Amino acid sequence: HGLRESSRVHARYAAAAPRSGTAGPSAPVTSWGYIRVDDGVQLRYSLIRPAGSGRFPVAFIYGPYLSGSDLTNDTLHAQRLVGAGYAVLGVNIRGTGCSGGQFDAFERPEAIDGADVVEWAAAQPWATGHGGMFGPSADGISQYRPAGLRPPPLAAVPPVPPSTDLYQDVPPAGGI
């Protein structure tokens, strides 16, 4: 598995039709749907973006904590980002929330899925083609692997506060 050319990514995700709605003329636009990744698994996403037409950089949170109905698990940052002109995309990692597949924390399929979602988001008509990932805890840790695959639209990865040593930091102190 590697990253595929954008034209193949566009075609593969064309069937992921979002559901949309707004609360008023100046309220942010929200939508949700599913992104089908290369092996057929569907990842649940929620999107919030500024009202009106236009293209926005994408702030992407990718993690296991999203319930499937929440826009992100980091509402305060999402609101601030939308207010600053970003589209905020929250995606459940495979096997969590409303996403299909089997959850296998921090393994290669999670990385490939994350990189594919970055490319999918960049190709959307509401996106500028660039963006970054954000989020704390597991959402922060989950940024490392997709970033390591270097999807071209990914411009920033500021994980907060992630662990670099899962053996020492994630289970009880001192490891397993």
N, C-alpha and C positions, 0 to 999 in steps of 0.2 A: 504494500500500500504506500502510496505517496500522494502528494497533492496533484490533482488533475488540472488541466487547463480550464480557464474560466468558462469557455463555451460548453464544455461537458458538464461543468458544475451547474450552469444555468439550465440546461436541458434536464438534468436529473432532478432538480428541485422545482421544476415548473408546475408539478401537480400539487404542491403544498399551498392550497388556497387558504388565505387568512380569513378570519371572521373579524369584522370591524364594528366600531361604534364610537360615538362621542357624546359628551354630556352637554354641549353647548358650543356656540360659535368660537369662543376663545379657549375652550377646554382642550387639554391634550387629547390626541387621537390614540385610542387603544385598540389592539387587535391581538388575536391569538391563532394558533394553528399548529401544524406539525411539519417538521422538516425531515424528509426521507434521506437518510445517509446511504453510503455506497452498498452496505450489506442488507439494505431493506428496512432496517430499524427506523422507527419514527420517533423523533425527539420533539417534545412539547415545548413551544415557545410562547411567550407573552411579550408584547411590544407596547411601548408608550413613546409617542413622539410629539413634537410641537404641532399645534393646530395649523391648518393651512397647507397649501402646496409648497413644495420645496424639497431640497435634498439636505440631509443632515449627516454629520459624522455619527458613527454607531459606538455606543458604550455597551459592551457585552458582558453580562454576568453569567457564568457557567458553573452550575453546582448541583448538589444533591438536595438542597434545602427547599427549593421552590415547591409549593404545593400543587401547582398546576393552574391555580386561579390567581395567584399573586403575580404582580408584574415582576417583582424581584423580591428577594428577602432583605434588601437594603433600601427601604422606601425613602428615607431621607436623602441619601445620595442620588437616587433615581430622580426625585423631584428637583433637586438642584441641577442635575445634568440636563433634564428636559428644559428647565428654565434658562439654561445657558445655551440652548439650541442643539442639544444632542438627542438622537433617538436612542432609547434604552431598551435593550433586548435581553430578556431573561430566558435561559434555556436549561431544562432539566437534563442532567447527565443520564445516559441510558440506564434503564432499570430503576430510576428514581422518579418520584412524583407521578406524572402522567406520561412519561416517556416509556417506550417499549424497550425490549432487550433485557439483558442481565447486567446488574451492577457489579463491576469488578474494579474497585477503587484504584485509581491512578495507573491503570494498565494502558497498553497501546491503543485499543479501540477508543478509549476515552479521549486520547490525544488526537487521533485521526478525526473523530467526530467534531471536536472543538475547532480544529483547523478548517474542516468542511463548513461549519456554521459561520466562521469568520468570512469565508469566501461567499457563502450564500447571502449573508447580510450585505456585503459590499455590492452585490449584483442587484439588489432590490431597487426599484424606481425611487424610493424615498431616501436612499443612501447616497452619500458622496463618493463611496468607494473606499473609504478609509475609516478606521476606528481603533478602538482599544478594548481591553478587558479590564474589569475591576471586581473587587469583592474581597471580603475578609474570610479567614478560616479556610474551610475546604474549598470555598469559591476562589480564594487566593491561591491555594496550592494547585488547583485544577488549571491555572493559567500557564504554568511552566511547560507542560508537555505540548500543548498546541503551539505555544510560542516557539518551542524548539523545532517544530516543523516549518517554521518561517513562512506562513501564508502571507503573500505580498500585501494584502490590505491591512494587516495588523501593524499599527504604528506605535502602540504603547501598551505596556503590561506593568501596572503598578500594584502587585499583590500586597495585601495588608492583613494582618501580620501572618505570613505563611511560615510553614516549617520547612527546613531544608533537610531535616533528619527525621523521617517518619518513625523510625524505630525508637528514637529517644523522646520525641515530642508528642506523638499522637496517642499511644497507649499510656497507661499510668507511668509516672516518673520512673526513669531507669529502664524503660522498655518492657518487654514481655517476660 
